[in-house]
Amino acid sequence: MDLAADTTKRRADAWAWRFVFTALSFALFGVGGLVLRIFVLPVVMHWPAPLEVRRRRARRTVGKAFWLHSQFMYRTGVVTYQFEGLERLGRPGQMIVANHPSLIDVVFLIGHVPDANCVVKHSLWKNPFMRGPICVAQYISNDGSADMLERAADVLREGQTLIVFPEGTRTTPGQAPVFHRGASAIAVRGASIITPVFITVEPTTLTKADRWYHVPNRRVQMRFRVGDDISVAAFSGEAPAPIASRRLNEHLHRLYARERQA
């Protein structure tokens, strides 16, 4: 009885269709990464212009590729998604902080804020499909070093937008995000403003425990809600940087805990 009901639910929400296009999404992402690395980005980076202009071109190219990939997943029915407050993202010196419930939320966020810098997982530098795009876009490797914190703070002081996933890995389903203090340390050193983005993915998909073929019975719904800006000065003030970053990190934990309970 339960098996029959499960089969009916799958058919009702086009499970087989979504399975096929989920597989195609992963294949296209890999092929697209190689095409960008070998054919597109070398042209973008070597076309004559000041270094800053070439970097901006590279990021917009990567962002456009991510946007197109998100649209492929959306148009083929693999996922639905909505942004609330997208127009408030991408400001100079803004640090965007987000939780990380799924592998694909990064694609959607960078695809919709294409000029932003991003702190990305160090292991991606060894990924043949991602190494080219992230190197050319000059994203920052999360290698855990003190130099990384300073590099990230520097780009904020230069007026770039920076996307950070403070967990450093994907959120465990059913649990509140656990943020490392590195994101807060970057913020108190260089950010003019912090803007939280609350990401929900229902049903859960592509968590650390999932493989690409673990396609949910229901179509995945993603929601990106942009929260209120957080003043860095309210936490730094006269406090030393370590104390300020601890206070800010505790505030972010409370903020995301409240959002999860809402």
C-alpha positions as CSV (number, residue, x, y, z in Angstrom):
1,M,0.0,0.0,0.0
2,D,2.7,2.4,1.0
3,L,4.7,1.4,-2.1
4,A,1.7,2.1,-4.4
5,A,1.1,5.5,-2.8
6,D,4.8,6.4,-3.2
7,T,4.7,5.4,-6.9
8,T,1.5,7.5,-7.4
9,K,3.2,10.6,-5.8
10,R,6.2,10.2,-8.0
11,R,4.1,10.0,-11.2
12,A,2.0,13.0,-10.1
13,D,5.0,15.2,-9.8
14,A,6.8,13.9,-12.9
15,W,9.6,12.1,-11.0
16,A,11.0,10.3,-14.0
17,W,11.1,13.6,-16.0
18,R,12.9,15.3,-13.1
19,F,15.3,12.4,-12.8
20,V,16.4,12.7,-16.4
21,F,16.8,16.4,-16.3
22,T,18.6,16.3,-13.0
23,A,21.1,14.0,-14.7
24,L,21.4,16.4,-17.6
25,S,21.9,19.3,-15.3
26,F,24.9,17.6,-13.7
27,A,26.3,16.7,-17.1
28,L,25.8,20.2,-18.5
29,F,27.4,21.7,-15.4
30,G,30.6,19.7,-15.9
31,V,30.7,20.2,-19.7
32,G,30.0,23.9,-19.2
33,G,32.8,24.3,-16.7
34,L,35.3,22.8,-19.2
35,V,34.0,25.0,-22.1
36,L,34.4,28.1,-19.9
37,R,37.9,27.1,-18.9
38,I,39.2,26.1,-22.3
39,F,37.3,28.4,-24.8
40,V,35.5,31.3,-23.2
41,L,37.4,32.6,-20.2
42,P,40.8,32.8,-22.0
43,V,39.3,35.1,-24.5
44,V,37.5,37.2,-21.8
45,M,40.7,37.5,-19.7
46,H,43.1,38.3,-22.6
47,W,40.9,40.8,-24.4
48,P,42.8,44.1,-23.9
49,A,41.5,46.1,-20.9
50,P,42.7,47.1,-17.4
51,L,43.0,44.2,-15.0
52,E,39.9,45.3,-13.0
53,V,37.8,45.4,-16.1
54,R,38.9,41.9,-17.2
55,R,38.2,40.6,-13.7
56,R,34.7,42.1,-13.9
57,R,34.2,40.5,-17.3
58,A,35.2,37.1,-15.9
59,R,32.9,37.3,-13.0
60,R,30.0,38.4,-15.1
61,T,30.7,35.5,-17.5
62,V,30.8,33.0,-14.7
63,G,27.7,34.6,-13.2
64,K,25.9,34.4,-16.5
65,A,26.8,30.8,-16.9
66,F,25.5,30.0,-13.4
67,W,22.3,32.0,-14.2
68,L,21.7,30.0,-17.4
69,H,22.2,26.8,-15.5
70,S,19.7,27.9,-12.8
71,Q,17.3,28.7,-15.6
72,F,17.8,25.3,-17.2
73,M,16.9,23.6,-13.9
74,Y,13.9,25.9,-13.5
75,R,12.6,25.7,-17.0
76,T,12.8,21.9,-17.1
77,G,10.9,21.5,-13.9
78,V,13.8,20.2,-11.7
79,V,13.3,23.1,-9.2
80,T,11.2,26.1,-8.6
81,Y,12.7,29.2,-6.9
82,Q,12.0,32.7,-5.7
83,F,14.1,35.6,-4.5
84,E,12.7,38.2,-2.0
85,G,14.8,41.4,-1.9
86,L,17.3,40.6,-4.6
87,E,17.5,44.2,-5.5
88,R,19.4,44.9,-2.2
89,L,22.3,42.6,-3.1
90,G,25.4,43.6,-4.9
91,R,26.3,46.9,-3.1
92,P,29.9,48.1,-2.7
93,G,31.5,46.8,0.5
94,Q,28.6,44.5,1.3
95,M,29.2,41.1,2.8
96,I,26.4,38.7,1.9
97,V,26.1,35.9,4.5
98,A,24.0,32.8,3.6
99,N,23.3,29.4,5.0
100,H,24.0,26.4,2.7
101,P,21.3,23.8,2.7
102,S,22.0,22.4,-0.8
103,L,24.8,22.1,-3.3
104,I,22.9,24.1,-5.9
105,D,22.1,27.2,-3.8
106,V,25.6,28.6,-4.6
107,V,24.8,28.4,-8.3
108,F,21.5,30.4,-7.8
109,L,23.1,33.0,-5.6
110,I,26.2,33.7,-7.7
111,G,24.0,33.6,-10.8
112,H,21.8,36.4,-9.5
113,V,24.6,38.5,-8.0
114,P,27.1,38.1,-10.9
115,D,29.6,40.9,-9.9
116,A,30.2,39.5,-6.4
117,N,33.4,37.9,-5.2
118,C,32.9,34.7,-3.2
119,V,34.8,32.7,-0.6
120,V,34.7,29.1,-1.9
121,K,35.7,25.7,-0.7
122,H,39.5,25.1,-1.0
123,S,38.9,21.6,-2.5
124,L,37.3,23.2,-5.6
125,W,40.7,24.3,-6.8
126,K,41.4,20.6,-7.5
127,N,38.1,20.1,-9.3
128,P,38.8,20.0,-13.1
129,F,35.3,21.4,-13.9
130,M,35.4,24.3,-11.5
131,R,39.1,25.2,-11.2
132,G,39.1,27.4,-14.3
133,P,36.1,29.6,-13.6
134,I,36.9,30.2,-9.9
135,C,40.6,31.0,-10.6
136,V,39.8,33.4,-13.5
137,A,37.0,35.1,-11.5
138,Q,39.6,35.5,-8.6
139,Y,37.3,34.0,-6.0
140,I,38.9,33.5,-2.6
141,S,40.0,30.0,-1.4
142,N,38.7,29.1,2.0
143,D,42.0,27.5,3.1
144,G,41.6,28.5,6.7
145,S,44.7,30.7,6.8
146,A,45.0,34.2,8.4
147,D,46.0,35.5,5.0
148,M,42.6,34.4,3.6
149,L,40.9,36.5,6.2
150,E,42.9,39.5,5.2
151,R,42.4,38.9,1.4
152,A,38.7,38.7,2.0
153,A,38.7,41.9,4.1
154,D,40.7,43.7,1.5
155,V,38.2,43.0,-1.3
156,L,35.5,44.5,0.9
157,R,37.6,47.6,1.6
158,E,38.1,47.9,-2.1
159,G,34.3,48.1,-2.6
160,Q,33.6,44.6,-3.9
161,T,30.6,42.6,-2.8
162,L,31.6,39.4,-1.1
163,I,29.4,36.2,-0.7
164,V,30.3,34.0,2.3
165,F,28.8,30.7,3.5
166,P,30.0,30.8,7.1
167,E,29.3,27.1,7.7
168,G,32.1,26.1,5.3
169,T,30.0,23.1,4.2
170,R,26.4,22.2,3.6
171,T,23.9,22.4,6.5
172,T,22.9,19.2,8.1
173,P,19.1,18.7,7.5
174,G,16.9,19.3,10.5
175,Q,19.7,21.3,12.3
176,A,20.3,25.0,12.7
177,P,23.4,26.3,10.8
178,V,26.6,26.3,12.7
179,F,28.7,29.3,11.6
180,H,32.5,29.4,11.9
181,R,33.8,32.7,13.3
182,G,35.9,33.4,10.2
183,A,33.0,35.1,8.4
184,S,32.5,37.5,11.3
185,A,36.2,38.1,11.5
186,I,36.2,39.2,7.8
187,A,33.2,41.4,8.4
188,V,34.6,43.4,11.3
189,R,37.8,43.9,9.4
190,G,36.4,45.1,6.1
191,A,32.6,45.1,5.5
192,S,30.6,48.3,5.4
193,I,27.4,46.4,5.8
194,I,26.3,42.7,6.3
195,T,23.2,41.4,4.6
196,P,21.9,37.9,5.6
197,V,20.2,35.7,3.0
198,F,18.0,32.9,4.4
199,I,17.8,30.0,2.1
200,T,15.2,27.2,2.4
201,V,15.1,24.1,0.2
202,E,12.0,21.9,0.4
203,P,12.2,18.9,0.2
204,T,15.9,18.7,1.0
205,T,18.1,17.8,-1.9
206,L,21.8,17.5,-2.6
207,T,22.9,17.7,1.0
208,K,26.2,16.2,2.1
209,A,24.4,12.8,2.4
210,D,22.8,12.9,-1.0
211,R,24.0,11.8,-4.4
212,W,22.7,13.4,-7.6
213,Y,20.4,10.5,-8.3
214,H,18.6,10.9,-4.9
215,V,15.8,12.9,-6.6
216,P,12.9,13.8,-4.2
217,N,9.4,12.6,-4.9
218,R,8.2,16.2,-5.0
219,R,9.6,19.1,-7.1
220,V,12.2,21.0,-5.1
221,Q,11.2,24.5,-4.0
222,M,14.0,27.0,-3.2
223,R,13.4,30.3,-1.5
224,F,16.0,33.1,-1.0
225,R,14.9,35.7,1.4
226,V,17.1,38.8,1.9
227,G,17.1,39.9,5.5
228,D,17.6,43.3,7.1
229,D,21.1,44.8,6.9
230,I,23.3,44.4,9.9
231,S,25.5,47.3,11.0
232,V,29.1,46.2,11.6
233,A,29.8,49.2,13.7
234,A,27.2,48.1,16.2
235,F,29.4,45.1,17.1
236,S,32.9,46.5,16.6
237,G,32.7,49.9,18.3
238,E,35.5,50.1,20.8
239,A,35.8,46.3,21.1
240,P,38.9,44.5,19.9
241,A,38.4,42.5,16.7
242,P,38.3,39.1,18.3
243,I,35.5,40.2,20.8
244,A,33.6,42.0,18.0
245,S,33.7,38.9,15.7
246,R,32.5,36.7,18.5
247,R,29.6,39.0,19.3
248,L,28.7,39.2,15.6
249,N,28.9,35.4,15.2
250,E,26.6,34.9,18.2
251,H,24.1,37.4,16.7
252,L,24.1,35.5,13.4
253,H,23.5,32.2,15.1
254,R,20.5,33.7,16.9
255,L,19.2,35.3,13.7
256,Y,19.3,32.1,11.7
257,A,17.8,30.1,14.6
258,R,14.8,32.5,14.8
259,E,14.4,32.3,11.0
260,R,14.4,28.5,11.2
261,Q,11.7,28.5,13.9
262,A,9.5,31.1,12.1
